[in-house]
Amino acid sequence: MRRSAPALRATAAAPLLLAALALAAAPAHAQQPAPDTPLQAQYRATAGRIIAAALADSGAWAKMARITDTYGNRLAGSDALERALEDILRTMQQEGLENAHAEPVMVPRWVRGEESAELVEPRGQPLPMLGLGGSVGTPRGGITAPVLVVSTFDELTRRAAEARGKIVLFDEVWQGYGPTVQYRGRAAVAAARVGAVAALIRSVTPFPLRTPHTGAMYYDSAVARVPAAALTVEDAMLLHRMQDRGQRVVVHLTMAARTLPDSPSRNVMGEIRGSEHPEEVVVIGGHTDSWDVGQGAMDDMGGVVVSWEAVRLLQRLGLRPRRTIRVVGWVNEENGDRGGEGYRDAHRDQLANHVLAIESDGGVFRPTGFGFTGTDSALALVRQIGALLLPLGADTVSRGGGGTDINPMTQLGVPSMGLNDDGTRYFWYHHTNADTPDKLDPREMAQCVAAMAVMAYVVADMPERLPWGVPAGR
């Protein structure tokens, strides 16, 4: 049936009328945002300017890709890391960052060497693997031994009598990074305590792609040091299924890993000097080192670069805050934490004037906000600043945040923040050969630059400094 023009107009108007009635019935707080606080009113226009300029620029991704493509993986003590640090420092100086310099740090030097794993029984098959950072090597010629597969430390305790002379494989399913990564750290010690000759773990990841994931492990002087390595999720499950069927599982493991004497390295940094209180510092950054696989793009050259580009953005916009903003590329986060400790020690006398420390070490995907460790009054202020990031969807500031590199400062009272982002895919590629620039998106990195720049600038520029200190018991 064909409708008349008046009827068509009435029909078209009906949804608009219903929408208007719904809006009128909605709670008042849903109709309009809360008015700005004085702090927000003072900085909203500047925050908008920073965000617009950041989103118009893909320089962060290009810089990250250039460095990681050129130097590759950068384990502490490696020539690749030192050449990358020289490049970063030289580029900071060429870009005109103030006080661009390096501070010496001695770092551990672990070398992976040749390594392999092979299933021997019930059939032959190569097993993709990565030795865990800090592991000792196997004896010359490797280790060939039956495998005992367990799911948990408790199961190994119950089956301790079966473990002597065997390779223990921990096939613990992903329970989140915190609960699961303990198997990477403690597997070798647990296996040695029950007389095992080596430890293997299921890679710490929620998303199997038959890719092994490395990472740091630890020894206990009370037990023997046995080699430790990660298998892929798929192969850990394979060996577990074989054992459950009653099949004898035998693996040959060869590792030439060794630890050499400590090596000289450095933290690199540059600044925008404060116009009124240059001695007061907001420090932001990430870590320059990576594991010796992949290119360390996501973990964590991306974090270094978005911090660096945040300072560069403020420089280009002519925004010089009252206090100094210092970008730092810390060294040796992955297997020693020497960069964060070295920075704390070098600046111990100035830490009372470190107003805030912000770290980005979560992959620089789409930012969602920040985690914060500090006093309640400081949290209330940074939440006001966080609200300025609503256009990015990064306005949530939650309690509890920081990072490995800034933790030594946090322990001494410096308020700390960690950039939070959508980490859905982070542990897919974490500590693997797949940590390459293509995993990061230029626009998402630009959003991270904007979030870091706004937070750092407002804290560095607001008339009163952020209240200092962290909650008791932190």
PyMOL commands that set and color helices and strands:
alter all, ss='L'
color gray80, all
select helices_A, chain A and resi 5-25+28-31+38-55+59-71+79-95+153-158+160-163+177-193+233-244+297-316+338-346+348-353+376-392+407-410+426-429+437-439+442-461
alter helices_A, ss='H'
color red, helices_A
select strands_A, chain A and resi 98-111+115-121+125-126+129-131+143-150+167-170+198-202+228-231+250-255+258-272+277-287+323-330+354-359+367-373+396-399+416-421
alter strands_A, ss='S'
color yellow, strands_A
deselect
rebuild
show_as cartoon
